[in-house]
Amino acid sequence: MEIFRRSCAVSLIALALVPQASQAAEAVLEPVDKWVLSYAEDSCRLARAFGKDDDRVVLVLDQFQPGGEMDLSLVGKRFGRSPLSRTGLTATFGPGLPKGQLHDALLGTLGPDKTTIIMAGPRDLLNRTRKRTSDDPSDELRTVTPEQEAAITEVRFTTSTMRLTLKTGSMKAPLGAMRTCMTNLVKEWGLDPAQQEALSARAVATTKPGMWLKPEDYPSGPLFMGASAAIRFRMMVGADGVPTQCFIQQATNSPEFTKLTCDLLMKRVRFSPALDREGKPAASYYTNSVRWLAG
C-alpha cells in the first residue's frame, strides 16, 4: 500500500455535468494496482484502479470523521459524457450483506480531459439503513469491527443502465490503515481519540439546517453567473455546545463560498454537545456538508 500526503484544498469537480452510461452494461473488474492511502489536514483517502484501458475505473473512498461511513466516488471514461446532473445509484459492500440503499449521486468531470466522476456520497460499510431521530445525520454512532472489514471483498454499483462489481479483496488492511489515519487526524484536531471513540453521543446541531444558509446570503457575483458549490465542513464544538472553529474539509472549485460558509455557520449553528462515557458534556467535533444552488 502506497501512502502519501495530499493538499487539504481539494477541488473534486468543475460542475460541468455528465451522464449515465448510454446503454445497459454489466461488468466485473479486478484490481490492477495497489491501494493508495493519502491524507490531508482534514480527511483520509483510499484509492485503487480496476480494469484496463477504456474499462479502467478508479474507486475513491474518502473519510471525514472516524466511523463506518465513507464517501464513495467512481472515476472513469466508461460512464459517458452527455449532460446530466445526477443519477440514482445503489452501492453495496459485500458479499453476504444487505443490499445498499438507492440514493442520488452527483455527476461531474475531473481534470483537463474531463473524465467522468460519479460522487455517490456517504455510504455505510455494512449497508445499514440510517434511522434518523432528527434532521441531523451526525446523531448516530456507526462503527465497523476489523472482522467485519475483513469480510468485505467487493463493492457493487447499480444504476438504471449499469451494473458494475469491483473485486476489492479483503478490506481489513486498507480500512485498518484508514482508521490509523483518522486517529492521527483527531489528535491533530486537539482531541483525545480514545475519548472521542468512547462518546455516548456526538455533538448534534440544534439549529435547523434550513436556517444555516439563506437565499439572501448568496454572493452576488456567483449568483449572476449561476455558480453552485458543494462544501463539506468540520466545526469544533465546546462542551457548552458553542462552536469554536470552522474548517473546510472539501469543496468544489468555488473560493467565493468557502470563507462565507464558515462565517455563516459559526454565527448561526448551535449544538447539543457531545457526551462522554459517563454522559457528561465534552468538547468534540461536528462534520456535515452544504450546497449553494443558484436558481
VMD Tcl script that draws the C-alpha trace (Angstrom):
set ca {
  {0.00 0.00 0.00}
  {1.37 3.38 -1.01}
  {0.95 6.29 1.39}
  {1.34 9.99 0.66}
  {0.11 13.38 1.76}
  {-2.22 15.45 -0.36}
  {-3.38 19.02 -0.20}
  {-6.24 19.93 2.12}
  {-7.73 22.16 -0.59}
  {-9.36 19.50 -2.72}
  {-11.39 20.59 -5.74}
  {-13.06 17.45 -6.99}
  {-15.09 18.75 -9.88}
  {-15.80 21.54 -12.23}
  {-19.57 21.42 -12.25}
  {-19.69 20.51 -15.90}
  {-22.22 17.75 -15.77}
  {-22.06 14.33 -17.38}
  {-24.32 11.34 -17.93}
  {-25.12 7.81 -17.10}
  {-23.84 5.16 -19.49}
  {-25.81 5.33 -22.70}
  {-26.77 1.65 -22.68}
  {-27.16 -1.16 -20.20}
  {-23.84 -2.70 -19.17}
  {-22.63 -5.29 -16.72}
  {-19.01 -5.75 -15.70}
  {-16.82 -7.35 -13.04}
  {-13.43 -5.66 -12.70}
  {-10.31 -6.88 -10.91}
  {-7.74 -4.53 -9.34}
  {-4.76 -3.52 -11.48}
  {-2.64 -1.82 -8.81}
  {-2.28 -1.41 -5.05}
  {-4.42 0.63 -2.69}
  {-3.10 4.16 -2.26}
  {-3.70 5.89 1.09}
  {-3.38 9.66 1.14}
  {-4.14 12.13 3.88}
  {-4.90 15.83 4.09}
  {-5.35 18.14 7.06}
  {-9.00 17.16 7.38}
  {-9.59 13.86 5.62}
  {-8.17 10.49 4.65}
  {-8.50 8.82 1.24}
  {-8.15 5.33 -0.19}
  {-8.00 4.85 -3.95}
  {-7.47 1.89 -6.26}
  {-7.79 1.29 -10.00}
  {-9.76 -1.58 -11.50}
  {-9.86 -2.79 -15.11}
  {-7.74 -1.70 -18.06}
  {-7.82 0.78 -20.92}
  {-11.30 2.21 -21.59}
  {-12.79 -0.02 -18.88}
  {-10.49 1.42 -16.21}
  {-12.32 2.69 -13.11}
  {-10.79 4.29 -10.03}
  {-12.64 3.73 -6.75}
  {-12.13 6.53 -4.23}
  {-13.10 6.25 -0.55}
  {-12.95 9.50 1.43}
  {-13.43 9.68 5.19}
  {-14.00 12.91 7.11}
  {-14.56 11.55 10.60}
  {-13.99 8.19 12.33}
  {-16.75 5.63 11.93}
  {-18.31 3.25 9.48}
  {-19.17 5.68 6.69}
  {-17.12 6.53 3.61}
  {-17.81 8.94 0.79}
  {-17.66 6.87 -2.41}
  {-16.64 8.15 -5.85}
  {-16.05 6.41 -9.17}
  {-13.81 7.92 -11.86}
  {-13.73 6.56 -15.41}
  {-14.33 7.30 -19.07}
  {-16.68 4.32 -19.35}
  {-19.53 6.29 -17.75}
  {-20.20 8.56 -20.74}
  {-20.41 12.34 -21.17}
  {-23.90 13.60 -22.13}
  {-25.31 16.38 -19.88}
  {-26.94 15.09 -16.69}
  {-26.57 16.43 -13.18}
  {-27.43 13.40 -11.06}
  {-28.43 9.75 -11.15}
  {-29.89 7.23 -8.75}
  {-27.16 4.83 -7.64}
  {-27.07 1.84 -5.31}
  {-23.71 0.97 -3.72}
  {-23.48 -2.37 -1.92}
  {-20.49 -3.64 0.03}
  {-20.34 -7.42 0.20}
  {-20.70 -10.25 -0.22}
  {-23.31 -11.53 2.21}
  {-24.53 -8.13 3.37}
  {-27.94 -6.47 2.85}
  {-28.36 -4.60 -0.40}
  {-27.34 -0.96 -0.22}
  {-29.88 1.84 -0.46}
  {-30.68 3.75 -3.63}
  {-29.56 7.40 -3.32}
  {-28.86 10.28 -5.66}
  {-25.29 10.55 -6.91}
  {-23.82 13.74 -8.35}
  {-22.03 13.59 -11.67}
  {-19.27 15.85 -12.91}
  {-15.95 15.93 -14.72}
  {-12.42 15.70 -13.41}
  {-9.21 17.09 -14.88}
  {-8.36 18.61 -18.27}
  {-9.59 15.53 -20.16}
  {-12.98 15.84 -18.42}
  {-13.06 12.27 -17.17}
  {-16.41 11.39 -15.64}
  {-16.68 11.30 -11.84}
  {-19.70 9.85 -10.05}
  {-19.90 11.02 -6.45}
  {-22.09 8.61 -4.51}
  {-21.76 10.48 -1.22}
  {-21.60 8.89 2.25}
  {-22.31 5.15 2.34}
  {-22.25 2.78 5.29}
  {-19.72 -0.06 5.01}
  {-22.31 -2.58 6.23}
  {-25.12 -1.13 4.07}
  {-27.13 -0.24 7.17}
  {-30.18 1.97 6.82}
  {-29.86 5.20 8.75}
  {-32.51 5.60 11.43}
  {-32.61 9.33 11.96}
  {-34.06 10.64 15.19}
  {-33.63 14.22 14.00}
  {-32.81 16.18 10.86}
  {-29.14 15.82 11.72}
  {-27.19 12.91 10.18}
  {-24.48 13.13 12.84}
  {-26.67 11.92 15.70}
  {-25.69 8.29 15.18}
  {-22.50 6.47 16.12}
  {-21.83 3.94 13.39}
  {-18.95 1.53 13.92}
  {-17.44 -1.36 11.98}
  {-15.19 -4.01 13.52}
  {-11.94 -5.25 11.90}
  {-13.59 -8.65 11.46}
  {-16.46 -7.06 9.52}
  {-13.99 -5.10 7.40}
  {-12.05 -8.29 6.60}
  {-15.23 -9.91 5.26}
  {-15.79 -7.13 2.70}
  {-14.24 -8.20 -0.61}
  {-16.27 -6.34 -3.24}
  {-18.40 -3.29 -3.96}
  {-21.34 -3.46 -6.37}
  {-22.73 -0.37 -8.09}
  {-26.09 -0.31 -9.84}
  {-27.93 2.39 -11.80}
  {-30.81 2.04 -14.25}
  {-28.26 1.48 -17.00}
  {-25.23 -0.05 -15.29}
  {-24.21 -2.99 -13.12}
  {-20.59 -2.88 -12.01}
  {-18.75 -5.03 -9.45}
  {-15.26 -4.13 -8.21}
  {-13.35 -7.04 -6.67}
  {-11.51 -5.23 -3.88}
  {-10.14 -8.23 -1.98}
  {-10.29 -8.18 1.81}
  {-10.71 -4.63 3.11}
  {-9.14 -5.39 6.50}
  {-5.70 -3.92 5.78}
  {-6.73 -0.83 3.77}
  {-9.51 0.10 6.19}
  {-7.16 -0.53 9.13}
  {-4.75 1.96 7.57}
  {-7.61 4.40 7.11}
  {-8.52 4.05 10.79}
  {-4.95 4.88 11.80}
  {-5.03 7.91 9.53}
  {-8.27 9.15 11.13}
  {-6.91 8.58 14.64}
  {-3.93 10.76 13.80}
  {-6.21 13.45 12.40}
  {-8.33 13.54 15.56}
  {-5.12 14.09 17.54}
  {-4.20 16.96 15.20}
  {-7.62 18.47 15.87}
  {-6.60 18.71 19.55}
  {-8.79 15.89 20.84}
  {-8.17 12.56 22.55}
  {-9.07 9.81 20.03}
  {-9.83 7.29 22.79}
  {-12.25 9.70 24.47}
  {-13.93 10.51 21.16}
  {-14.33 6.83 20.31}
  {-15.97 6.22 23.70}
  {-18.50 9.07 23.40}
  {-22.02 8.06 24.32}
  {-23.41 10.77 21.98}
  {-21.97 13.01 19.31}
  {-22.49 16.74 19.03}
  {-25.83 17.37 17.29}
  {-26.91 20.62 15.65}
  {-29.94 22.11 17.36}
  {-30.32 24.81 14.70}
  {-32.38 23.54 11.75}
  {-30.30 23.11 8.56}
  {-32.74 25.35 6.70}
  {-31.55 28.26 8.85}
  {-27.83 27.76 8.22}
  {-27.75 29.43 4.79}
  {-30.44 31.72 3.40}
  {-31.21 32.88 -0.17}
  {-30.12 36.41 0.64}
  {-26.68 35.09 1.65}
  {-25.83 34.11 -1.95}
  {-22.82 36.17 -3.18}
  {-23.93 38.49 -5.98}
  {-21.11 37.59 -8.38}
  {-21.61 33.80 -8.32}
  {-25.40 34.30 -8.31}
  {-25.17 36.37 -11.51}
  {-23.02 33.65 -13.11}
  {-25.34 30.86 -11.94}
  {-22.48 29.26 -9.99}
  {-23.12 26.47 -7.49}
  {-20.94 24.91 -4.81}
  {-20.79 21.80 -2.62}
  {-18.87 22.24 0.63}
  {-18.09 19.79 3.42}
  {-17.09 21.35 6.73}
  {-15.88 20.49 10.23}
  {-16.77 22.56 13.30}
  {-15.08 22.22 16.66}
  {-17.75 22.26 19.36}
  {-17.17 23.14 23.00}
  {-18.69 21.32 25.96}
  {-21.22 24.18 26.11}
  {-22.47 23.47 22.57}
  {-20.96 26.65 21.11}
  {-18.73 26.20 18.03}
  {-15.17 27.43 18.46}
  {-13.72 26.93 14.96}
  {-14.82 26.05 11.43}
  {-12.75 24.31 8.75}
  {-13.46 23.41 5.13}
  {-12.82 19.70 4.64}
  {-13.62 19.55 0.93}
  {-15.10 21.90 -1.64}
  {-15.75 22.24 -5.32}
  {-13.68 24.86 -7.11}
  {-15.60 27.78 -5.61}
  {-13.44 30.02 -3.37}
  {-16.19 32.67 -3.19}
  {-18.22 30.34 -0.99}
  {-15.71 28.76 1.41}
  {-14.97 31.55 3.90}
  {-18.54 32.82 3.68}
  {-19.87 29.34 4.53}
  {-17.78 29.06 7.69}
  {-18.57 32.64 8.73}
  {-22.31 31.99 8.48}
  {-22.15 28.59 10.19}
  {-20.17 29.97 13.12}
  {-22.76 32.71 13.54}
  {-25.90 30.60 13.22}
  {-25.33 26.97 14.22}
  {-25.53 25.83 17.83}
  {-25.29 22.33 19.22}
  {-26.29 19.86 21.84}
  {-22.76 18.96 22.97}
  {-21.17 15.55 22.76}
  {-21.41 13.35 25.86}
  {-18.53 11.30 27.23}
  {-18.71 7.73 28.52}
  {-20.27 8.96 31.80}
  {-22.80 11.14 30.00}
  {-21.04 14.42 30.78}
  {-20.69 17.18 28.12}
  {-17.38 17.04 26.29}
  {-15.60 19.06 23.63}
  {-15.80 17.34 20.24}
  {-16.30 18.00 16.52}
  {-19.14 18.02 14.01}
  {-18.98 17.36 10.25}
  {-21.60 17.88 7.58}
  {-22.00 19.43 4.15}
  {-23.98 22.21 2.48}
  {-24.79 23.11 -1.12}
  {-25.12 26.51 -2.68}
  {-27.53 26.16 -5.62}
  {-28.26 29.04 -7.97}
  {-31.71 29.41 -9.47}
}
mol new
graphics top color blue
foreach p $ca { graphics top sphere $p radius 0.5 }
foreach p [lrange $ca 0 end-1] q [lrange $ca 1 end] { graphics top cylinder $p $q radius 0.2 }
display resetview
